[in-house]
């Protein structure tokens, strides 16, 4: 081999070594270049105990879309709505009440609706969702050893609700009060307190701080499944409405990248079709997600109309969930 050829080969070898040395940084740069998609999970879907399930779901979405999907937690419904409106959060698992209040404001649009997975007969006090795609319940709960069996038994007792902007925790039980002829919370219960979250409402009832509350069905279903102590120490005296109400939807900010919307929607609506997706859904106690249908939430709108029609006096005297 000529001296020139040997020199060229040496140069090529040095270049290869340099390229190998920089490969990790090149791979890191590619990793850093992945589009970050922020996804908020509110208490409408899960308690703190269930957050690892949604971290797993985020990992599944990352794998299938190529985005870096990050879960955001600890936000109330109002905070989540503000960040979705500003485009600082792309996707939200939100409550149906904030959805009907804000969808017309062009803050976000619906990506999908959940089909909940609890089968009828799993618990003797819970109806299950076998024939109710896109629907869920508000569970009115009492302590397991409580003598109370109906809402009539709760008159004059103590009660907790989670949030003024909650459908299952506030709007749906308010509608129940209207059906019973009540025009205010304080006119029916001896004391009403705001707990701040479904899991906290469950704890307050289980530990005897209050005598009753109404909580989101998916939250209690999941906490019972994992054996959470407070969830096992309450009993459902009524699940309403009979046909269920519009279940918490997944929404996407109007300011989000159209590519994010298209890819995520496709993955979400088809995740029940592959083995890995089925496993994630099963852990979350969901069967699948179905295409959006705004009419599914008309039952929530009707409850708001009922409250307005009777001029219901909201907790603290401030109109809420309207």
C-alpha positions in Angstrom: 0.0 0.0 0.0 1.3 3.5 -0.8 2.1 6.0 1.9 -0.8 8.1 0.6 -3.2 5.2 0.9 -2.0 4.4 4.4 -2.4 8.0 5.4 -6.0 8.1 4.0 -6.9 4.9 5.9 -5.5 6.4 9.1 -7.5 9.5 8.6 -10.7 7.5 8.0 -10.0 5.5 11.1 -9.6 8.7 13.2 -12.9 10.0 11.7 -14.7 6.7 12.6 -13.4 6.9 16.2 -14.5 10.5 16.4 -18.0 9.6 15.1 -18.3 6.7 17.5 -17.3 9.1 20.3 -19.9 11.6 19.4 -22.7 9.0 18.8 -24.2 9.2 22.3 -24.4 13.0 22.1 -26.0 12.7 18.6 -28.5 10.2 19.9 -29.1 12.4 22.9 -29.8 15.4 20.7 -32.3 13.3 18.7 -34.0 12.3 21.9 -34.1 15.9 23.1 -35.7 16.9 19.8 -38.7 14.7 20.5 -41.8 16.9 20.7 -43.0 17.2 24.3 -46.7 16.7 24.8 -48.1 17.6 28.2 -51.1 15.7 29.4 -53.0 16.6 32.6 -54.9 14.0 34.5 -57.5 15.5 36.9 -59.2 13.9 39.8 -62.2 13.1 37.5 -60.2 10.1 36.3 -58.2 8.8 39.2 -57.1 9.4 42.8 -53.5 9.8 43.7 -53.2 6.1 44.3 -54.0 5.5 40.6 -51.5 7.9 39.1 -49.0 5.2 38.1 -51.6 3.8 35.8 -51.7 7.0 33.8 -47.9 7.3 33.8 -48.0 3.8 32.1 -50.6 5.1 29.7 -48.3 8.1 28.9 -45.4 5.8 28.2 -47.7 3.8 25.8 -48.7 7.0 24.0 -45.0 8.1 23.7 -44.1 4.7 22.2 -46.9 4.8 19.7 -46.7 8.4 18.6 -43.0 9.2 18.9 -43.8 12.2 21.1 -42.5 12.6 24.6 -45.8 12.5 26.6 -45.5 13.8 30.1 -48.1 13.6 32.8 -49.1 16.7 34.7 -50.9 16.2 38.1 -52.1 18.1 41.1 -54.2 20.6 39.2 -57.8 21.5 39.9 -60.3 21.7 37.1 -60.0 25.5 36.9 -56.2 25.5 36.7 -56.3 22.7 34.1 -58.7 24.7 31.9 -56.6 27.8 32.1 -53.4 25.9 31.0 -55.3 24.2 28.2 -56.7 27.5 27.0 -53.2 29.0 27.0 -51.8 25.9 25.1 -49.3 25.2 28.0 -51.0 21.8 28.3 -51.9 19.9 25.2 -54.2 17.2 26.4 -56.5 16.8 29.4 -58.4 14.0 31.1 -61.1 16.3 32.5 -64.5 16.3 34.2 -67.7 16.5 32.1 -68.9 19.6 33.9 -66.0 21.8 33.0 -66.2 20.4 29.5 -69.8 21.5 28.9 -69.0 24.9 30.5 -66.0 25.6 28.3 -66.2 23.7 25.0 -68.2 26.5 23.5 -65.4 29.0 24.4 -63.2 27.3 21.9 -60.6 26.4 24.6 -60.4 22.8 23.6 -62.2 20.0 21.6 -62.9 16.4 22.6 -60.6 13.6 21.4 -62.4 10.6 22.9 -64.8 9.3 25.5 -64.0 6.4 27.9 -65.9 3.1 28.1 -65.5 2.1 31.8 -64.7 -1.5 32.6 -66.4 -2.5 35.8 -68.7 -5.4 35.1 -72.1 -5.6 36.7 -72.0 -7.9 39.8 -68.3 -7.1 40.6 -69.6 -5.4 43.8 -73.1 -5.9 45.2 -73.6 -2.1 45.6 -72.3 -1.0 42.3 -74.2 -1.3 39.0 -71.3 -1.6 36.5 -71.1 -0.2 33.0 -71.8 -3.2 30.8 -74.4 -1.4 28.6 -73.3 2.2 29.2 -70.5 3.2 26.8 -69.4 6.8 27.5 -71.3 7.0 30.8 -70.4 6.9 34.4 -72.1 7.4 37.8 -72.1 9.5 40.9 -71.9 7.2 43.9 -73.5 8.4 47.1 -71.5 6.7 49.9 -71.8 6.2 53.7 -69.5 4.4 56.1 -69.7 0.7 55.8 -71.3 0.2 59.2 -73.7 3.1 58.8 -77.5 2.5 59.2 -78.3 4.8 56.3 -79.7 3.2 53.2 -81.3 6.0 51.1 -81.0 9.7 50.5 -84.1 10.2 52.6 -82.0 8.8 55.5 -79.4 11.5 54.9 -81.7 14.5 55.6 -80.3 16.5 58.5 -77.0 14.6 58.4 -73.4 15.9 57.6 -72.1 15.8 54.0 -69.0 16.5 52.0 -68.5 17.4 48.3 -65.2 17.6 46.5 -65.4 20.7 44.3 -67.9 23.3 43.0 -66.7 22.4 39.5 -67.2 18.7 39.8 -70.0 16.9 37.9 -70.2 13.7 40.0 -69.3 15.4 43.3 -71.5 18.5 43.0 -73.7 18.9 39.9 -75.2 15.4 40.0 -75.9 15.2 43.7 -77.3 18.8 43.4 -79.7 17.4 40.8 -80.7 14.6 43.2 -81.5 17.3 45.9 -83.7 19.1 43.3 -85.5 15.8 42.6 -86.2 15.5 46.4 -87.6 19.0 46.5 -84.7 20.8 48.1 -83.6 24.3 47.0 -80.3 24.4 48.9 -77.6 22.2 50.4 -77.9 23.7 53.8 -81.7 23.2 53.7 -81.2 19.4 53.4 -78.0 18.7 55.4 -77.1 19.9 58.8 -73.6 20.6 57.7 -71.9 20.6 54.3 -68.1 20.9 53.8 -65.8 21.1 50.8 -63.2 18.3 50.8 -61.1 19.3 47.8 -61.0 15.9 46.1 -62.9 12.6 45.7 -60.3 10.6 47.6 -60.5 13.0 50.5 -64.3 12.8 50.4 -64.0 9.0 50.7 -61.6 9.3 53.6 -63.9 11.7 55.4 -66.8 9.3 55.2 -64.7 6.2 56.0 -63.3 7.8 59.1 -66.6 9.2 60.3 -65.8 12.9 59.9 -69.0 13.3 57.8 -71.9 10.9 57.3 -72.1 10.9 53.5 -70.7 12.2 50.2 -71.0 11.6 46.5 -67.9 10.7 44.5 -66.9 9.7 41.0 -67.5 6.1 40.2 -64.3 5.4 38.5 -62.3 6.7 41.4 -64.0 4.5 44.0 -64.0 1.5 41.7 -60.3 1.8 41.2 -59.4 2.4 44.9 -61.5 -0.6 45.8 -59.7 -2.7 43.2 -56.3 -1.9 44.7 -57.5 -2.5 48.3 -57.3 1.1 49.5 -58.4 1.0 53.1 -60.8 4.0 53.1 -62.4 2.8 49.9 -63.1 -0.6 51.5 -64.7 1.1 54.5 -67.6 2.8 52.6 -70.8 1.5 51.1 -72.7 2.9 48.1 -76.3 3.6 48.9 -77.2 5.0 45.4 -75.6 5.2 42.0 -77.2 7.9 39.8 -78.5 8.7 37.3 -80.0 5.3 36.4 -78.7 5.6 32.8 -75.4 7.2 33.8 -74.1 10.6 32.7 -71.5 11.7 30.2 -68.2 10.3 31.4 -65.1 12.5 31.8 -63.7 13.1 28.3 -60.2 13.4 26.9 -59.8 16.9 25.3 -57.0 18.6 23.4 -56.2 22.3 23.4 -57.2 24.3 20.4 -53.6 25.7 20.4 -52.0 22.2 20.2 -50.2 21.1 17.1 -52.6 19.5 14.6 -50.1 16.6 14.2 -50.3 15.9 18.0 -54.1 15.9 17.7 -54.1 13.5 14.7 -51.6 11.0 16.1 -52.9 10.9 19.6 -56.5 10.6 18.6 -55.6 7.6 16.3 -53.6 5.9 19.1 -56.2 6.5 21.8 -59.1 5.2 19.7 -57.3 2.1 18.7 -55.3 1.1 21.8 -57.8 -1.6 22.7 -56.8 -3.4 19.4 -53.3 -4.3 20.5 -52.1 -6.5 23.4 -50.0 -3.8 25.1 -52.8 -1.2 24.9 -55.4 -3.7 26.2 -53.2 -4.4 29.3 -52.9 -0.6 30.0 -56.6 -0.2 29.7 -57.4 -3.1 31.9 -55.2 -1.8 34.7 -57.0 1.6 34.4 -60.4 -0.2 34.6 -61.3 1.0 31.1 -62.4 -1.1 28.1 -61.6 1.3 25.4 -62.0 4.9 24.2 -64.7 5.7 21.7 -65.1 8.7 19.2 -66.3 12.0 20.6 -70.0 12.8 20.6 -70.9 16.1 22.2 -74.5 15.0 22.6 -73.3 12.5 25.2 -73.0 15.4 27.6 -76.5 16.8 27.2 -77.5 15.0 30.4 -75.1 17.2 32.3 -76.4 20.3 30.5 -80.0 19.3 31.5 -78.9 19.1 35.2 -77.6 22.6 35.0 -80.8 23.8 33.5 -82.8 22.2 36.4 -80.7 24.1 38.9 -81.3 27.4 37.1 -85.0 26.7 36.7 -85.6 26.2 40.5 -83.1 29.0 41.4 -81.1 26.5 43.5 -79.1 28.1 46.3 -75.5 26.8 45.8 -73.1 26.1 48.6 -71.8 29.3 50.2 -74.5 31.3 48.4 -72.3 31.7 45.3 -73.8 30.3 42.0 -71.7 27.3 40.9 -71.7 24.6 38.3 -73.8 26.8 36.0 
